[in-house]
Amino acid sequence: MKKVETGNIIPSFTLTDQDGNSFSIDSVLGRKNLVIYFYPKDDSPGCTAEACSFRDKYEVFKESDALVIGISGQSVESHRKFADKHHLDYILLSDAGNRVRQLFGVPSNMFGLLPGRVTYIVDKTGKVVFIFNSQVKAEKHVDEALRIIKGLA
């Protein structure tokens, strides 16, 4: 499995969002900086903490001309419930079959039981400028992402 690394251009992909709409990453390249975070599972404690941290800082990301996108393998319906329950107002994409996770080369956790937690910061050209990979420090992803995005704005 090839792995997306800092300096690489992100692969093109299209997935379905929590509202059932098709979302192509190509539709935002060139217009926004991106925070793309892969997370293991809707409504698990760590993922909920991470998602809510992104929610709480979402306006700051928007002010820095960045779009936040969460991706996991759960269904569109699961994402809709997760977004509604926690008032998440950014894009959640359903990666059933983990095709996009594999495109990026996101690793599993050390036991191989759960999909990994990795955040990619992507500039407007589609180039990855920073990667943060930590299974256990979910909320740290938000702080690192914000620090890098503010530097791009």
Secondary structure as UniProt FT lines:
FT   TURN            6..7
FT   STRAND          14..17
FT   TURN            18..19
FT   STRAND          22..24
FT   HELIX           25..27
FT   TURN            28..31
FT   STRAND          33..38
FT   TURN            42..43
FT   HELIX           45..56
FT   HELIX           58..63
FT   TURN            64..65
FT   STRAND          66..72
FT   HELIX           76..86
FT   STRAND          91..94
FT   HELIX           96..98
FT   HELIX           99..104
FT   TURN            110..111
FT   STRAND          118..122
FT   TURN            124..125
FT   STRAND          127..133
FT   HELIX           138..152
//
